[in-house]
Amino acid sequence: MKNSSQQLIPRFNAVERAIHWAVAITFVYATLSGLSLWSRKLYWIAGVLGGGVTVRAMHPLISVLFVLAFGRLFLKWRREMVLDADDRTWLRYSYKYALKDDAGLPEVGKYNGGQKMQFWAQAALAVVLLCSGTVLWFPEYMPRTLRLAAVLIHPAAALAAMGGIIVHVYMGTAAVPGSLKAMIRGVVTRRWAAAHHPKWLRNLPQP
């Protein structure tokens, strides 16, 4: 018989996982294709993705799919991502979490303050990328000032989004082992939940 600490607990359902991976895949394509169009030194990436003509056509289309997928995820998770008093305290002392020192940190619910801030930051950046990208997609219909602003804003927002995703991937793999498995299989062990999200575990309906 399994030890109770190894009991599996549902964390993400199939719909959440499917939408999350749709967001991830479209983000990776949009990032790589965008980098290939941004710098001549990175244009070789376009060859891997099917060539320059293909990339120029697909980058905006896949980017729109990314925004749509993220929008669906936003509608599903937005209530769970509202910051509360514990989250704000957690964020003030988040450096302790980075040092694997939980002393003085409030108990974490389904998502910690860092995960919630990541969610809202990526949502805001997705809107900025969509708006600035639309200007660059249809430059002939846009005033010159708007085009010049978009040339600066779009890559800056993209770099900020990439930085956030790099942190997200690191936290979900190396920093907190088991997080990636939860998004693949949809379940976590009771021990993992107790260690990383004890308030969420305590509030789960009892079988």
N, C-alpha and C positions, 0 to 999 in steps of 0.2 A: 504494500500500500504506500502511496506517495506521502511523504512528509507534508503536513499542512502548509508549510512555507513554500513548497513547490507547487501548490495548487494553482491552476491557470485561471486567470480572471480576464474577462473581455474588456478591452480598452478602446479599440476602434472597430466599428462595424465595416462590412464590405463596401458600402457606399462611400464612407469617409476615406477608406484606403484607396479606392479607385480614383476618387477626385484628387486626392493628395498626389498620387503618382502621375495623373494627367497634368497637374500643375508642375510637378518636378520635371517631367520629360519635355514639356513645351518650354519651360524656363531654360533648360540646358540648351535646347536647339536655338532659342532666341538669343541666348548669350553667345554661343559659339558663332552663329551666323552674324550677329551684330559686331563681334570683335573682328571678324574677317572683313567687314565693310568699313570699320572704323580706322584701321591701320594697315598700311601696305605691308608692314612686316608680318602681319597676321593673316594676310590674304590667302596664304597656303591652306588655311582652314576651309576656305570655300571649296577647294579641290576635293577635300574629304567629304564635303556635304553635297557634292554633285556639280560644282562649278559656279562661277560668278553669276551667270544669268539665273540659274536655279535659286541661288541664295538670295539674290535681289528680289525675286518674286515671292519666295517662301518666307523670308524674315518677317515682313509685316503680317502675313496671314497667320503664321504660327504664333506670333506675338499676340494677335487678337484672340486666338484660341486660349493662350495662357491667361489673358485677362478674364475671359469668360469662365474658364475653369476655376480661377482664383475667386471670381465673383460668387460662384456656386459654393465654394468652400467658405467664403466670408459669410454668406447667408446662413450656413449651417452652424458655424462656430462663433459668430459674433457675440452671442449672449454669454457664452462660456469664457470669453476673453475679456470681459469687463474687469478692470482693475479694482480691487477692494483695498481696505486698509492694510491687511496682511501683505498684499502684493507690494504696496508702496514701501512698507518696512523692509520686505525682502529685497527690493531694488536698492535701498539705501545701503544694505549690507551684503550686496551680491558678490563683492570681492571675497567674502568668506566662503561662499559657495564655490567660487573658482578655485579656492585653496583647499576644497574638500573639508571645510570646517563649518559644521552646521550649528555650532554653539551660538545661541541668541537669535537664530533665524526662526521666523514663524513657520508653523507647519504648512506644507504646500498642498493645495487641492489638485484638481486634475492637471492644471498647468501652473507653472511658476511665473513669477513676475517677468522674468526674462523672456519666456516663451510668449507671453501676452504682448510685451512690447515689440517683439519680433513680428508678431502677427499684424499689429497696427501699423508698424513702420513699413512692412512690405505692402500692405493695402494702400497706404498713401503713395508709395513709390510706384505701384502699379497704375494708379490714376495719372501720376505725372508722366510716366512712360507712355501711356496710351495717348494722352493729350499732345505731348511733344512729338511723339512718333507719327501721329496723324498729320501734324504740320509738315513733317519731313516727307511723308508719303504722298501728300498732295501739295507740293510747294507752289505750283502754278496758281493755286486758288488762295494763297496766303500772302498777307502783306510782308514786305521785306523785314521789318522790325521783328515780326513774329518768327520768321524763318531763322534770323540770326540768333534769337533767343533760344529757339529749339535746338540749334546746332550745339549750343553750350549745355543746355539743360538735359537733353536726352542722354548723352554719354555720362554726365555727372550722376544722374539718377540711376543709370544702369550700373555704374561702378559701386554706388551705395548699396543697391540691391544685391549685387554679387558678393560684396563684403558681408552683408547680413546672412546670405545663404551659406557662405563658407563657415561662418560661426555656427549656423544651424546644423550643418552636416557634421562639424567637429563635435558639437555637444551631443548629437544623436548617435555618434559612433564611439570615438575614443574617450570622450569625457564621461558619458553616461552609457556604458554598455547595456544592451537590452532594449534601448529606445528604438533602434532601427528594426529589430525583430518584431516589436509591437506594431510597427507600421506595415510590416510584411505579413505577419500571421494574425494580427489583430488581438493578441492576448499577451499578458505578462504574468509572471509568477507573483504570488502573494508577498514573497520576500522582497521582490523588486519594488512593488507598490508601496510596501511599508517603509522602504528605505528612501524612496524618492518622492512619493505623493501620499503621505500618511493620512492627510485630511480627506482626500478623495476616497481612499480605501475604507476609512471609517464610515463614510457617508453612503457607501454602496448598499443597495438593498440586500438584506441577508437572505440566502437561499432557504 
